[in-house]
Amino acid sequence: MCSSDLILMLDTRFPRIIGDIGNANTFHTHVRYRTVRNITKGPITEKNIEKELLFPFLEAAKSLEAEGCKAITTSCSFLAGYQQRLADAVHIPVFTSTLLLVPMLRAMLNRHSTIGIFTENPQVLNEEYFLQAGWSSKDIPVAVTGMQADSPFSNLFIGDHVEEDLGTLKECVEELTLRHMREHPDTGAIVLECTNLAPFTGLIQKLAGVPVFGLNQLLEYIESCINPPEYC
């Protein structure tokens, strides 16, 4: 039986360092993995949304619920484009992306603050993803910042090029964070839409000086809700 969180993984081969959602040593709680194979890689589009991407994940979610899983998440936040359809397919919590946290952060922060959203591909992340997560950028001020075009970070995590080292990746994250804070000094919190940024959460927080919210933290919070401690 699958009594804890289940992480649906894309069929990729890049390294899963500690802090990455694909590395079980990242978490203080028990997680299980299920790889969804033979799917199209890359951003969600109208051309691949049904047969090549959505259906395999729908079937996997239903199967995992039948096995007894209590909650499901994914290794790629661009699956937020499927959030409502995946949630409607089962009767357990499904959380595809940290974008689900944005309305909560809006209520927590000064109304004059902006919520930063860090992503690898800012050209793809648009209003449709926000709407699937239950909110609109027309109502909540957000600032989306992504990696520079052809950055080593994107080449590693999107192109599956494994020759880049950790120091290079940190330099990319530092550049991203400092650029964002320079352009959006009113940022009150940062949401890591891209799960590959999670290993660098501490670095981002130190550079930005604001709270950083990632899918790893959301997973452990939900785990504490579906398997709560016994206080008495």
N, C-alpha and C positions, 0 to 999 in steps of 0.2 A: 504494500500500500504506500502511496505517496502522501505522507501526512504533513508535508511542509510546502515551501514555495518551490515551484517548478519554473525553470528558465528555458524558454524556447530559443534555441540558438540558430543563427544563420549558418550555412555550410561554408565556413571560411577557414583559412589556414594560418592567419597571421598570429604572432606570439600573443599569449594571454598572460601578461605580467600581473603581479599582485596589485590589486586595486581595480583590475578589469573585471567586469561582471562574469566573464568566462573562466575565471580562475576561482575555484572553490575556496582557496585559502584567503580570499578577500573578506569572507564573511565570518562573523562570530556564531552564526546559526547554521543549521544544516540546510543545504539546498541540493536540488537534483537538476540534471540537464537532459534535454531531449533535442537532438539536432534535426531540423526540418531540412531534408535533403532535396536535391534536384529542383531548386528554385532559382529564379532570375536574381542576380545580384544587381545592386544599384538602387537608385531612388524609386519610390513608388510613382507610377504613371498610370494614366487611363488605359494604356495598351496592355499593361501586365497586371492590373489590379485584381482581376478575377482568377483566371485559370492558373497563372504562373506563380502568384504570390498569395493571394487571399485564401483560396481554397485549401492549400496544404496546411496553413496555420489554423484555419477553422477546424479541420479534421483532427489536427494534433491537439487542439484545446479540448475538443469533445472527448477524445480518447483519454486524455489526462484526467479530466473530471471523473470519468467512469472508473479510473484507477484509484480515485480517492484523494487526488490533489486538492488542497484547500485554497490555493491562489496561483496565478500564472503571470509571469512577466516575460520580457523578451530581451535579446542582446542588442537590439538596434532600435533606437527611439523613432526612426522614420516609420516604424510600424504604428506609430500614433495615428497614421492615416486610416488604420483599421480599428481604432479603439472601440468605437461603438458597436461595430459589427461583431468583433470578437467577444465583447462583453455580453452582447445579446445572444450569443451562441451557447453560453454556458450559464450556470447558476452559482458560480464562485467568482471572487474578485479577479479582474484582469487589469493590470496596469502596465501599459506599453511604454510609457514615457514620463519623464519628469515634467512635461508640459501640463500634466494634470495638477501640478502643485501651484501653478501661477495664480489662480483665484485666491487660494489660501494666503499666498505671499502678499497679494494686493491688500488683503484685509489686515495683514500684520504690519505693513510698512506705512510710513508717512505718505499721504496721498500725493505729495509732490515728487515722490521718488519714482525712478524708472527701474524696471526689472530687466536685468541683462540676461540674454539667452545665448549661450555659447554653442556653436555647431561647427561641423567640418565644412558643410556645404550650404552657405547662406542663400545661394541662388534657388535652392530647391525648397527650403523651409518657408512656407507661406501660410496665408490665412486659413486654408482648408485644414491644415494640421491643427491649428489653434481651435477651430470650430469643433473638430472631432474630440478635442480635449475638454470641450465645454465652455469655451470663452472666446472672445474676439479682441483683436488688437485695437478695435475701434473704441472699446470700453476700458481696456487695461493698457497703460503705456509700457511697451516693451522695446528693447533695443537688441536686435539680433546682430551678433558679430561672429564671423567665421574665419577660418584659416585663409592665409594668402593663397592665391592661385599657384598651383604646382609646389606647394610647401612639402618638405620632407615628411611632415606628419601625415598629410593626406595621402602621399604616395605609399606610405607604409600601411595605413589602416584601410585605405580604399583600394589601392592598387596591389596589395599583398606583397609589396617589396620589403624584404626583411633585413636589408643590409644597414638600415639606419640604426644608430645606437641611442641609448636612453638620454645621453647628454644633448643630442640633436633635438630629440622630441621635447625636452624641457625648454630648450631655446625657443622652439615654435610656440609652446604654451605661454612662455613669458612674453613673447612679442604680441600674441593675441590678447593677453590680459592687460598689458600696459596700453596697448592701442585702444582697447575698449574703454578703459577708465579715463584715458585722455580725451576721447571723443564723447563720452557719456559720464561726466563727473557726478551726476545726480543719481547714479546707480545705487540702489539700496540693498540689492541681493542679486546673486547670479544663479541661474539655473543651467546645469550642464545637460543640454539636450542630447549631445553626443556621448554615448556611454564610453567611448575610447578616451575621453578626457578624465574619466574618474580616477585613474592612478595619480593624477596631478592635482587632486582637489586641494590638498594642503598648500601646495605651491601657489595655486590661484588665489586662495584665501589670504595668504600672506601678502601677495602683491596687490590685491584689490582692497583688502581691509574691510570686506563686507562678508556676510554669511554666504556660503556656497551650498547649493542643494543638488544632489545627484541621485541617480536611480539606486545606487547601493544603499544609501541611507533610507530611501523610501522602502526598499525591500525589507530591511531589517525592522523598520517600524511596522509594516504590515504583518511581518512574521510575529511580532510581539502582540499583535491584535488577534491573529487567528490561533496562536498558541500562547495565550497570556500566562504570566507567572501566577502562582497561587500564593496570595499574601496571608491567607488565614484558613 
